[in-house]
Amino acid sequence: MSSKSLHDRRRAAVAPGVSSVIDSYVSHASGGTLTDVDGREWIDFAAGIAVTNVGNSAPRVVEAVRAQVERFTHTCFMVAPYEVYIDVCEQLNALTPGTFEKRSALFNSGAEAVENAVKIARHATGRPAIVVFEHAYHGRTNLTMALTAKNMPYKHRFGPFAGEIYRVPMSYPLRDTLDGPAAAARAIDLIEKQVGAANVAAVLIEPIQGEGGFVVPAPGFVSGLHAWATGAGAVLIADEIQTGFCRTGDWFASTFEGVEPDLITTAKGLGGGLPLAGVTGRAAIMDAVHVGGLGGTYGGNPIACAAALAGIETMRELSLADAAVAIEAAMVPRLRAIAEQDPRIAEVRGRGAMLAVEIVVPGGELTPDPATTAAVSAACHRGGLLTLTCGTYGNVLRFLPPLVMPAETLERGMRILEGAFASVGR
Ligand SMILES: *Cc1c(COP(=O)(O)O)cnc(C)c1O
C-alpha cells in the first residue's frame, strides 16, 4: 500500500475533522526516524507530540509490553486490581517535585487527567472557580475545551462550554514588558477583583506552554502564582503533560520554576508511547475525594502501565534528562545562527528538547507570520524533516525530537531546517 492509496482510503473512511500534519503513512519508526510506507525516511522532530521521549518501540518498552500482554490485557483496576498500576503511582509520587506525601490516580489521556485534576481540586476546596491563562492548551473534551484558549480549531462551534473558568494574562516575555513577579501580580489582581480569592479552587498552568506557542514565562511568574494560591487556600495544578518526563532537561519543568505543585497532570511522555495519564498530588488533596469518585474503565491499563515503567527505566538508564540538555546545547546555537541571518525569527526559546522559534513579519512590530511559518514547515517536510507548528497565531515552529535521537540524526535535521529557512523567500 502506498501513501497515495492509503490517503484515498482515508478520505473515504476517516472523519475529516481528524487531520494529519503530513500525508505520508508510517510503516515503522525508531529512536529518531520514521519510515513511511513508500520507503522514505523522516527525521522526527515531533516525537508524536512529545510522547516518544524514549523513542519509538524502545527495546525495554517492547519487552515489557510483550510480557504483560501475555499475562493479562485488562481486568479494570476498579474491578480486579494489579501491581503495575501501583508501581506507576509509586514512580509518579517519587519523581514529581516535592518530598511531601503524595497519591496518584491513572487515566487514559491528557484531557482526562486535567478533567480529573479539576474535579479533585473542586472537591478538596469546595470551591468552583478555575483560573487559566491566555494561550493555554489543556485538551479537547468539553471541560478542557473551556480551559483551552484558542478557538480555531479546538473550540469553534463545539460549545456551550463548562462554566466557572476564568482566563488571565500569561507572562510572555517576547510580547510583554513585565517581569515574572509583575506579570503574576497583574494576573493576581484580576483574579482577586473579578473572581474573588475565596471562590478559586485552582490555578491551572503549563510551566512551559505547549500548543499555545512554547511560551516560557518569565522567572517568578509560576512561583508567584503558587505562593498566592497557597495563601488563598487554592490549589496550583501544573499541567506537565507536554513538559514532563525529561523533556525539558529534568523530570518535570516545575523544578526550573522552583515550584512544587499541589497537583500535577501527566500523560504524553509518561506511557513510553502507550496511552496513559496521571494526576499526582498532595495526599491531603487527593485523599479528599470519596471512595469511588474517580476512575474509568481503562484508566491505568496494565499494558500501558508496563510500558510506562519500562519507559521510566529507560529514562533513568540512559539519563534522558541530560540528553535533553545536550539536545538544547546542540540546537540552540544553530537556531540562533539562523535567527541572526533571518529577521523573520523574533525569538528562539524553550528548554531542553522543547524548543521553538517564533516567526514574525520583520520590522519590529512583532506581527505574527503564520504563512511563512507554514511555508518553512512544509519545506522541512519536503526535505524529510517532520516539524510541527503551534501558537495562538500559528507562527511558532516547534522542535520535539525523541530524547534518544543520535547526534548525527539531529545534525541532519538541523541542516534540513537551515535549508528550509533559506529556501522560503522573504
Ligand atoms: C496534549 C496536551 C493535553 C491533552 O492531552 P491529550 O492526551 O491529547 O488529551 C493537555 N495539556 C497539555 C499541556 C498538552 O500538551
The ligand as an SDF file (V2000), in Angstrom:
LIG
                    3D

 15 15  0  0  0  0  0  0  0  0999 V2000
   -1.5400   17.3190   24.7690 C   0  0  0  0  0  0  0  0  0  0  0  0
   -1.8780   18.1090   25.9850 C   0  0  0  0  0  0  0  0  0  0  0  0
   -3.0690   17.9160   26.6890 C   0  0  0  0  0  0  0  0  0  0  0  0
   -4.1190   16.9340   26.2270 C   0  0  0  0  0  0  0  0  0  0  0  0
   -3.6550   15.6310   26.2040 O   0  0  0  0  0  0  0  0  0  0  0  0
   -4.4390   14.5250   25.3110 P   0  0  0  0  0  0  0  0  0  0  0  0
   -3.7460   13.2480   25.6450 O   0  0  0  0  0  0  0  0  0  0  0  0
   -4.2950   14.9440   23.8920 O   0  0  0  0  0  0  0  0  0  0  0  0
   -5.8550   14.5600   25.7740 O   0  0  0  0  0  0  0  0  0  0  0  0
   -3.2810   18.6570   27.8340 C   0  0  0  0  0  0  0  0  0  0  0  0
   -2.3710   19.5430   28.2660 N   0  0  0  0  0  0  0  0  0  0  0  0
   -1.2140   19.7610   27.6290 C   0  0  0  0  0  0  0  0  0  0  0  0
   -0.2400   20.7430   28.1670 C   0  0  0  0  0  0  0  0  0  0  0  0
   -0.9300   19.0700   26.4490 C   0  0  0  0  0  0  0  0  0  0  0  0
    0.2150   19.3080   25.7920 O   0  0  0  0  0  0  0  0  0  0  0  0
  1  2  1  0
  2  3  1  0
  2 14  2  0
  3  4  1  0
  3 10  2  0
  4  5  1  0
  5  6  1  0
  6  7  2  0
  6  8  1  0
  6  9  1  0
 10 11  1  0
 11 12  2  0
 12 13  1  0
 12 14  1  0
 14 15  1  0
M  END
$$$$
